Amino acid sequence: MSELLSPDKIASLVEAAKHGDLPEPGAGSASRRSHRLRTVDFSRPTKFGTEQQRRITRAAETFCQTANTRLSAELRIPIEFEILNTVQLTWSAAQNQLPPGTLSALIEIEPISTRMLLAAEQSFVLICLEALLGGSTERPPRDRRLTEIDWSLTNRLFESIVHPLSLVWQELGGVTLSVGEIDPPDAAQIASVSEPTLTLLLEARINKHSFALALLIPWIAVAPVVGAISGREPSRPMLGQPTSPIQRAMSNVPVRLRAEVASTELSVQDILALAPGSVLRFGARAEDGVTLFAENVKLARGEAGAAGPRRAIQIRGPEGSHR
């Protein structure tokens, strides 16, 4: 209830007002806690929900524990991985935050056929190569141009990192990860420039030296399994997962899959006569589409197109079939 003022108090307030000595509003009453203000950056995407980020971060923490043991054993030096931060940006902004000279590896996600990106400082890669070759890791090696042997060892290094990462993602979303191309020239085409991307920033420590790594996860890469990641549905096993030992052994055999528009045979003389502006006639019609081959075995007819930023083939039917 409001306090009633006596005539004397009213007179004193009027006199104080004449001299500008009115008390501050709320003086003598209990102070109220000020409202908390939170700055919101509307330029950043919010596609990944809080629960999804939390579950992905927990999986990454499990990966760090497993990778510490695996990499320390392979490199024969103590190595520690730790998550520093997670941030949600657009795909272009996430790539721009990578330090210059960073080596990247495409991470293939199966069976949903999408990709994410794993980036590491070149100094981290070089010191790991020194360890693999039995060299000293007391000082980080100077930046240099990688040789063919270096590239081969770099591929093995990324495979050693991705293997424990694949184990936690199989439990998280029912998918497996594998290393694709290293330092690809078309890494920017994994997703559109405005694609919401969750970036996991990691630190690797070797002999008191610190190195930065980053895992870039575009929304388009995990959209097919977002239900499993969110915990709304159980993680489903890979489609067509082999059950017998023979099937499991044969399923790991690499097979080159290629699409052929048309082909023709030429003599050596005709090939040597080719010059800029020469026209080769294949005798195939554009509406016939392309032929899908497994090695040299014809599998099916298909139609060339695109799936998001990637080239794709839509299968129309087995070889010899028509519309």
Secondary structure by P-SEA (a helix, b strand, c coil): cbbbbcaaaaaaaaaaaaaccccccccccbbbbcbbbbbbcccccccccaaaaaaaaaaaaaaaaaaaaaaaaaacbbbbbbbcbbbbbcaaaaaaacccbbbbbbbbbcccccbbbbbbbaaaaaaaaaaaacccccccccbbbbcaaaaaaaaaaaaaaaaaaaaaaaaaccbbbbbccccccccccccccccbbbbbbbbbbcccbbbbbbbbbcccccccccccccccccccccccccccaaaaaaaabbbbbbcccccccccaaaaaaccccbbbbccccccccbbbbccccccbbbbbbbcccbbbbbbcccccccc
